[in-house]
Amino acid sequence: MQEVNSKFEVYYFPIKARAEPIRLILAFAKANWDNKNVGNWAEEKTSTKGLLFKQVPMLIETTATGEENRLVETGAIIRYIARIFKLGNKEVFKNSLLDSYFEGLYEIFCKVISIPFMTKEKEKIPELIKEDHLVKNFLVYNEDILKSNGSNGYYMGNELTYVDIVAYCLLDNYVTFTGLSLSDVKGIYPNLVKVYENVSKNEDIIAYKNSSKCLA
Ligand SMILES: N[C@@H](CCC(=O)N[C@@H](CS)C(=O)NCC(=O)O)C(=O)O
């Protein structure tokens, strides 16, 4: 893993949601990082430096020489971390293919985390997610991608990349919001569950999940 001497802060609401894949990837990268929670959003939305679109998450990096970098947009943040910690692929095309996988996963991720916020009838959330066409189709397409890599529980080659961590986070949300067990999901999306299992075994992910940085 690449040595990076920066300190990172994940500026977001004190919940998992959209910041969680960023937190997981920083943990997997063994980065020096912490949460920086939004306090008074109405005030911070307009007064906080670097919030280009007045939305969070934002990554705040303080480099070893004291320079500060602020980055918004989840995809840009994740790709930046993946690039500096080398969590993608050395070959330019293969790395861009990983970016395509990421974009497809992020599309479903956004849908899965937004349905519970948009639905008034909370008891309908599990079915709405399970039956959502975009979610269903894209999960099947991800099964195909994983089959084409030999059904080994990795998106590319035979080691974890940042995309596997994002898929793990997506599946975590899918299981939480549908109420399905992992073995139920294994019957429908076996290759995605293999990715989930591979990421779950990673010691840095385990340490993060057991730490106080991991929010409820
Ligand atoms: N395209 C952005 C969307 C960010 C976004 O929707 N952030 C929400 C929280 S999940 C937000 O800041 N909401 C508060 C607001 O818009 O005032 C990304 O992918 O990071």
The ligand as a Tripos MOL2 file, in Angstrom:
@<TRIPOS>MOLECULE
LIG
   20    19     1     0     0
SMALL
NO_CHARGES

@<TRIPOS>ATOM
      1 N1        -23.6380   14.5140   -6.2640 N.3       1 LIG1
      2 C1        -23.3090   14.6150   -4.8640 C.3       1 LIG1
      3 C2        -24.6000   14.6020   -4.0670 C.3       1 LIG1
      4 C3        -24.3560   14.9950   -2.6330 C.3       1 LIG1
      5 C4        -25.6430   15.0810   -1.8370 C.2       1 LIG1
      6 O1        -26.7590   14.8480   -2.3350 O.2       1 LIG1
      7 N2        -25.4750   15.4200   -0.5590 N.am      1 LIG1
      8 C5        -26.6030   15.5670    0.3420 C.3       1 LIG1
      9 C6        -26.4510   14.6160    1.5380 C.3       1 LIG1
     10 S1        -26.4090   12.9330    1.0260 S.3       1 LIG1
     11 C7        -26.5930   16.9770    0.9260 C.2       1 LIG1
     12 O2        -25.5610   17.6020    1.0820 O.2       1 LIG1
     13 N3        -27.7990   17.4460    1.3030 N.am      1 LIG1
     14 C8        -27.9530   18.7140    1.9730 C.3       1 LIG1
     15 C9        -28.3670   19.8250    1.0610 C.2       1 LIG1
     16 O3        -28.4590   19.6370   -0.1710 O.co2     1 LIG1
     17 O4        -28.6350   20.9230    1.5890 O.co2     1 LIG1
     18 C10       -22.4080   13.4320   -4.4790 C.2       1 LIG1
     19 O5        -22.5050   12.3790   -5.1420 O.co2     1 LIG1
     20 O6        -21.5950   13.5460   -3.5620 O.co2     1 LIG1
@<TRIPOS>BOND
     1     1     2 1
     2     2     3 1
     3     2    18 1
     4     3     4 1
     5     4     5 1
     6     5     6 2
     7     5     7 1
     8     7     8 1
     9     8     9 1
    10     8    11 1
    11     9    10 1
    12    11    12 2
    13    11    13 1
    14    13    14 1
    15    14    15 1
    16    15    16 2
    17    15    17 1
    18    18    19 2
    19    18    20 1
@<TRIPOS>SUBSTRUCTURE
     1 LIG1         1 GROUP 0 **** ****
